[in-house]
């Protein structure tokens, strides 16, 4: 992120920052080599620094970790006592701090080819056939040319679909309801999160108006699908 871009960032309160840090951490922990956000947190009586691991809202606690001389170090901080937060190591997630005003640009290495996406769709269909005990067709619906950014988003949608439909397959009642009425899962990129069902085809629109920030969570998408069954 360059200096001019940084000048566009709004002021956020600590709760909003913690929510964004949690979002980044949830994405990174799924990677083979996670790059967790580095933070320095000041409280009203002390300070702490390290890699952000997680924030438990119910317990009102934050977990930081670090490594010194190959020895792990953990710090537990009460989130209600925070007076300031300093963040680093999140350059590729800077857009999350802008609430959609700064466009998201994935690294070239994160953009899949059309062939790779086709392979991923086929692999997901085969996996769901085993889990649901039924063949389900999955299709990405779009008009014109699929841009690089769209390809990136499609890869992320496939990950969400995989987890969501796997959850449905693991629930006997949801699985039975799904397989009775669904033959095809269509998805497209749009400006709202919406799910509709017509003629055994469930159509899922994923909101990309604020990049990954406006994507539905797995539980939200599952609830949308189950409402149609």
C-alpha positions in Angstrom: 0.0 0.0 0.0 1.5 3.3 -1.0 1.3 6.5 1.0 -1.4 8.1 -1.1 -3.6 5.1 -0.6 -3.0 5.1 3.2 -4.4 8.7 3.3 -7.8 7.3 2.2 -8.2 5.1 5.3 -10.9 6.1 7.7 -10.7 6.1 11.5 -11.9 2.8 13.0 -12.7 1.9 16.6 -10.9 -1.0 18.4 -13.9 -3.3 18.0 -13.9 -2.8 14.2 -10.2 -3.4 14.1 -10.4 -6.6 16.1 -13.2 -7.8 13.7 -10.9 -7.2 10.7 -7.9 -8.8 12.4 -10.1 -11.9 13.2 -11.2 -12.0 9.5 -7.5 -11.9 8.3 -6.5 -14.5 10.9 -9.3 -16.9 9.8 -8.2 -16.6 6.2 -4.5 -17.0 6.9 -4.8 -20.0 9.3 -6.1 -22.0 6.3 -2.9 -21.4 4.3 0.1 -23.8 4.2 2.3 -20.9 5.5 0.1 -18.5 7.3 1.2 -14.9 7.6 -0.7 -13.7 10.7 -1.1 -10.0 11.5 1.5 -8.5 13.8 0.1 -6.3 16.5 1.2 -4.1 19.3 -1.6 -3.5 21.9 -1.6 -0.9 24.6 -3.9 -1.3 27.5 -4.6 1.2 30.3 -1.9 -0.4 32.4 0.6 -2.2 30.1 1.4 -3.2 26.5 1.9 -6.4 24.5 3.0 -7.4 21.0 3.1 -10.5 18.9 1.2 -12.3 16.1 -2.6 -12.1 16.4 -4.1 -15.5 16.7 -7.8 -15.0 17.7 -10.3 -12.9 19.6 -13.0 -14.6 21.7 -15.8 -12.1 21.9 -17.7 -14.2 24.5 -14.7 -14.4 26.8 -13.6 -10.8 25.9 -10.0 -12.0 25.4 -7.3 -11.8 22.7 -4.6 -14.4 22.1 -1.2 -13.3 20.8 1.7 -15.6 20.2 5.4 -15.3 19.2 8.5 -17.4 19.1 11.9 -16.6 20.8 14.8 -19.0 20.6 12.4 -21.7 19.3 10.3 -21.3 22.4 6.7 -20.3 22.2 5.3 -17.3 24.0 1.6 -16.7 24.5 -0.1 -13.5 25.8 -3.8 -13.3 26.8 -5.2 -9.8 26.8 -8.6 -8.5 27.9 -10.1 -6.8 24.9 -12.1 -4.4 27.0 -8.9 -2.8 28.4 -7.4 -1.8 25.0 -6.5 1.8 24.5 -4.7 1.5 21.1 -3.7 -1.1 18.5 -0.8 -0.9 16.1 -0.9 -3.3 13.1 1.7 -4.6 10.6 2.2 -7.5 8.2 -1.2 -7.0 6.5 -0.3 -5.2 3.3 -2.4 -7.5 1.1 -5.4 -6.9 3.4 -5.1 -3.1 3.6 -8.4 -2.9 1.6 -10.3 -4.3 4.6 -9.4 -1.2 6.6 -11.0 1.0 4.0 -14.5 -0.4 4.1 -14.5 -1.0 0.4 -13.2 2.3 -0.8 -9.8 0.9 -1.6 -10.0 -1.8 -4.4 -8.8 -5.2 -3.6 -6.0 -6.5 -5.9 -4.9 -10.1 -5.5 -1.3 -11.2 -6.1 -0.8 -12.7 -9.5 0.1 -16.0 -7.9 -3.4 -16.1 -6.3 -5.3 -15.9 -9.6 -6.2 -19.4 -10.9 -6.4 -20.3 -14.6 -9.7 -21.2 -16.2 -8.4 -24.8 -16.5 -7.6 -24.9 -12.8 -11.1 -23.6 -11.9 -12.7 -26.3 -14.1 -10.6 -28.9 -12.3 -11.6 -27.5 -8.9 -15.3 -27.5 -9.9 -15.1 -31.2 -11.0 -13.2 -32.1 -7.9 -15.9 -30.5 -5.8 -18.7 -32.3 -7.7 -17.0 -35.7 -7.1 -16.5 -34.9 -3.4 -20.1 -33.9 -3.0 -21.3 -37.0 -4.9 -19.7 -39.1 -2.1 -20.9 -36.9 0.7 -24.5 -36.4 -0.6 -24.8 -39.8 -2.4 -26.1 -38.0 -5.4 -24.6 -36.3 -8.4 -24.9 -32.5 -8.2 -23.9 -30.2 -11.1 -22.0 -27.0 -10.1 -21.8 -24.1 -12.5 -20.4 -20.6 -12.5 -22.8 -18.3 -14.4 -21.4 -15.1 -16.0 -21.6 -12.9 -19.0 -18.8 -11.7 -21.2 -15.2 -12.3 -20.2 -14.2 -13.5 -16.7 -11.5 -11.1 -15.5 -8.6 -12.1 -13.3 -10.2 -10.6 -10.2 -13.4 -12.6 -11.0 -11.4 -15.8 -11.2 -9.9 -15.1 -7.8 -13.3 -14.6 -6.3 -14.7 -17.7 -8.0 -11.9 -19.8 -6.3 -12.9 -18.3 -3.0 -16.6 -19.0 -3.6 -15.8 -22.7 -4.4 -14.1 -22.9 -1.0 -17.2 -21.5 0.7 -19.4 -23.8 -1.2 -17.3 -26.8 -0.3 -17.5 -26.1 3.4 -21.2 -25.1 3.3 -22.4 -28.1 1.3 -20.2 -30.5 3.4 -22.0 -29.2 6.5 -25.3 -29.8 4.9 -24.2 -33.3 3.9 -23.2 -34.0 7.5 -26.7 -33.3 8.8 -29.1 -36.1 7.9 -32.2 -34.0 7.7 -30.6 -31.2 5.8 -28.9 -33.7 3.4 -32.3 -35.5 2.7 -34.0 -32.1 2.1 -31.2 -30.9 -0.2 -30.9 -34.1 -2.3 -34.7 -34.3 -2.8 -35.0 -31.0 -4.5 -31.6 -29.9 -5.8 -30.0 -31.1 -9.1 -27.8 -28.1 -9.9 -26.0 -25.4 -8.0 -25.4 -22.2 -10.0 -23.5 -19.3 -8.6 -22.6 -15.9 -9.8 -20.8 -12.7 -8.6 -23.0 -9.7 -7.8 -23.8 -6.9 -5.4 -25.9 -8.8 -2.8 -25.9 -12.1 -1.1 -29.0 -13.9 -2.3 -30.2 -17.5 -2.8 -33.2 -18.7 -4.9 -34.6 -22.0 -5.9 -36.4 -22.8 -9.2 -36.9 -26.1 -11.1 -34.4 -28.1 -9.0 -31.7 -25.4 -9.6 -30.5 -23.4 -6.6 -28.9 -20.1 -7.7 -26.5 -18.3 -5.3 -25.4 -14.7 -5.8 -22.3 -13.7 -3.9 -21.7 -10.1 -3.0 -18.3 -8.8 -4.1 -19.1 -5.0 -3.7 -16.6 -4.8 -0.9 -14.4 -7.7 -2.0 -14.1 -10.6 0.4 -15.4 -8.5 3.1 -18.9 -8.7 1.7 -18.8 -12.4 1.1 -21.3 -14.5 3.1 -20.0 -16.5 6.0 -20.4 -20.3 5.8 -23.2 -20.3 8.4 -25.0 -17.4 6.6 -24.8 -19.2 3.2 -26.0 -22.5 4.8 -28.9 -20.7 6.3 -29.8 -19.1 2.9 -29.7 -22.5 1.2 -31.7 -24.3 3.9 -34.4 -21.6 3.8 -35.1 -22.7 0.2 -35.4 -26.4 0.9 
